[in-house]
Structures are given as C-alpha cells and as structure tokens.
Amino acid sequence: MTRIRIEGLLAAFPKLLGTGKQHTYFETENVRYVYQPIEALYLVLVTNKQSNILEDLETLRLLSKLVPEYSVSLDEEGIGKTAFELIFAFDEVICLGHKENVTVAQVKQYCEMESHEEKLHKLVLQSKINETKDVMKRKASEIEKSKIDKNRGDKGGFMSMGSGRIETSLSDISIPSSGSGFGSGSGFGGLINEVDSFPTKSKGRQPSSATAPPKGSGMQLGKSQKTNQFLESLKAEGELLVEDAKPKAGQAKAATAPPTDPITLTAEEKLNVTLKRDGGMSNFDVQGTLSLQILNQEDGLIQVQIETRGNPGILFKTHPNMNKELFSNENILGLKDPNRPFPTGPAGDAAGVGLLKWRMQSADESMVPLSINCWPSVSGNETYVSIEYEASAMFDLQNVVISIPLPALREAPSIRQIDGEWRFDSRNSILEWSIVLIDNSNRSGSMEFVVPPADSSVFFPISVRFTATSTYSDLKVVNIIPLRGGAPPKFSQRTNLVTENYQVM
C-alpha cells in the first residue's frame, strides 16, 4: 500500500464514524474498519473484508492493552510523546499484516532488548572521555610542577600584587580577593571561565572588605587557609577568581524520601505559564495527577475517597480501569472489578499507579502565582537592568529561581541591589536569582544589576522555576475504604505544585 492510500483510508474514518451505534466496526466497499474508543481518541484497525473479524478484534484488544503501558496520559499530547515506542510495540504484534502469537509481557520484553552495538558505542565513547580527562590531569600536573619550581627558584620573600592577593614564600598566609568576576588575562582564562560564581549578598549591602577600592583590588582579612597551588599561582599572575559560596544547610533541595506508610497518595500539579514582557498572559495551563503507591500486597483491595473545592474550571478524568459512576456519584476512586487489587510497588518506586488526572486553563491573570517585570535601560556605556517579582497570596513558593539571559560576558555582572542570592553561569551566560522562600514576609522583591550596552531583547525569555506544597485543585484524600472489612489502613498524602514551563517572553 502506498502512503497516499493509507492517508486516504485514515482521512475517511472520521466521516464514516457514526454516533449512537453499539458495534465498533463498519465496512466500505473494499476495507473493514475495526475501532475502539480510548478516552477522547480512537484506536483503529484497517483490514480487508476477507479477514477474520474475530481475529481482528483480538488483535485490537491486544493493541489497546499496549497503549496504556507506554503512554502515561491517554490524550493526543501523551500519545505524541511516546509515538515511536508505540510503533515499535505494534510492530511486534503485527507482522506482514498478520497477528503474531505474543502477549503484552512478551512485547515489552522484545522492545527492551539491549543492543550490543549500542553498548559497544557507549564503551568507546566513555573510554575517549576518560582518556581526555587523563590528558587534562597530566597537563594540570605539569603546569603545577612548573609553577612550584619557579617559586622555589626565587630567593627570600616576594610579593606579587595582582588581583588583590598577596603571597609570601615565608608563610602560608593567603588574603583572597574580594572582587567578583572572571579574569582571562593569561592563557588559562578559558579554563577559569568554566567556574560558576554564586556569591551571597544582602539587600543593598556592598561586600565587606578592609577598604573600598575598585573591583578586584580589595583585601579581605581574617581568612587563612590552604588552597590548591595551581589556582594560587594563577591568582598570583593576575587572574581574578570567584570562589563558589558554600551552600546553606537549608537551601539544598532534598531528594524525595521514599514512602514509609503502607499507602501513599501523591497529588501533583504541573504549571505551564507564558507571560508577556509588557504585561498580560498568553497561556495558563495546570495539569494534575493523583497517584497511589501501596507497599504491601494485602492492602491492595481498597477504595479511595477524596474531596475537592468543586472548582468548575477543573475537569477531572479517571483512569480507564476506574469505576466512573462511583467517582461521579460519591467521589470514590475504585476499580471496576472490586475483587481485583491495586498493584503494589517497592518503596524506591516513587511513580505509583495513576488514579485520576485533571486540567485547568484560565485567562484570569489573578491566577498567576508569580509575576515578573524586567526594565532594561541603556545609559552611556552601561545597561541598567531592574527586575522585580510580585507573588500572589495563594501559595508560599519554595526554591524560587529566576533565570535571566545575558549578553556574552567575560565577567559576572555588577549586582547593585538584590533581595535574595545570585549566581552567574558563565558557560551559558545566565544570571540566576534565587529566593529560598516567598511567603507573607516577602511577597515582592527586586534586583538591579549592570552589564555592558545590550539590546533589551537579550534579557528575554526569562525562565522561572519553583515548588509549592499546595495546589489549585486543593484535592484531599478523606478516607481509605478497605473492601475486606476491618480497620482502615494507615495512609499519607503528599501534595506538590511544580513548574514545567514558566516563562516571560
């Protein structure tokens, strides 16, 4: 069959599809369409009229079982993301127009087969990476030795004034520079540019130093420690290094702890927002899921009762294996077959089993949890950028990071004022503004920095990421109903709001 013939058959299917019919097949002059609805989509099998319809129905049934195995969400977007996986799985079921005698488990096993050529390619690639690292280590060692030999050859004490650092051959006292930026005056500038800076400054406060000379010429007293001789030598020659600030104990993003309760339910919402730089909003989309994780097999025969705020703008959809009527009438999530238990999983498997999903779209700007305003202005040979945030009172936002693209810079930008902390990614030329927590004490904040002259469009799009422990749906698990009777098992609920794509264009 040609491609045009296949496209013609598929294009004719929606026109021939009737409504209110009990059967799930129809015939034309030459072909037979056998189909099955999967939520808002159709799984269609096109055969000739001489084929065995019972075998076609069995093939369609097997294909319908494979779709949920590979696609997380049974909508157009979810199917599109796993299109190739579904094609490979379907190819294992149908060969030269005939159904293979396989099961769902066998198809998954065939599709996950390891490739010897792929493993060989990865081994070769890893060996090249390791060889390159060894060469870099040897070069760095040679440079370090040459610097040490040079220092030993000098007699008595010496003093090298470069970037605010003093070294003596008679002691280990080191006075690091208080400047922030990256130097590239020597042949090692490219190497030093790979180091990211993350200095911490309070609002409107300049870095403390013994004096207030221009950037890169101050001395910070009272810190005496041994550093790598290679970096010391570079600083002595005039290279300006910015050392990473030590992260605070509470700022590191902790990994999600594995569940310890017998039953854990996780309600997560992913936020997709596109804001306009001149004000307004072009997209606001929230997609949520409720997943269930059971540790013990004896707790699998249960039903989950939930409650929501009844927001009419939120559309809920249950999993195909769920009893939709039970959910519509009583807000109880249970399997269609009450004798069938929910699957269990190990404690390390945080995915769980999807029970419910929902979606909310809005054009109301008041629903936006965090708005960003950026004002670049050119003055002489410098560009002053003022950026501010304003957070809604709906959520307390955690681990907020606002990423502003910058023009290509050799040094970190000059930060004049900031609420929070900043970090300069020199490799990608991005300035990251971090706020650990936004609550009622800091619903608004600002930052001002200076860079060389640049067009205002360079500072967009601005990307934002954060998390919150409450959601738009405010979905809560009220009770766990054991179908075997007895006391309800112990359970816990996790609620999380995360950003998937949050930008100011």
Salt bridges, closest charged atoms under 4 A:
GLU7 OE2 - ARG3 NE 2.91
GLU27 OE2 - ARG32 NE 3.00
GLU39 OE1 - LYS357 NZ 3.76
ASP56 OD2 - ARG32 NH1 3.62
GLU58 OE2 - ARG61 NH2 2.36
GLU69 OE1 - LYS108 NZ 3.17
GLU77 OE2 - LYS81 NZ 3.60
GLU114 OE1 - LYS119 NZ 3.59
GLU118 OE2 - LYS122 NZ 3.45
GLU167 OE2 - ARG165 NE 3.47
ASP172 OD2 - LYS226 NZ 3.58
GLU194 OE1 - ARG427 NH2 2.62
ASP196 OD2 - ARG423 NH2 2.56
GLU232 OE2 - ARG165 NH2 3.69
GLU237 OE2 - LYS147 NZ 2.35
GLU243 OE2 - LYS235 NZ 3.08
ASP261 OD1 - LYS490 NZ 3.60
ASP285 OD1 - ARG359 NE 2.77
ASP396 OD1 - ARG443 NH2 2.85
GLU411 OE1 - LYS215 NZ 3.30
ASP419 OD1 - LYS203 NZ 3.79
GLU421 OE2 - LYS248 NZ 3.79
GLU432 OE1 - ARG423 NH1 3.40
ASP474 OD1 - LYS476 NZ 2.55
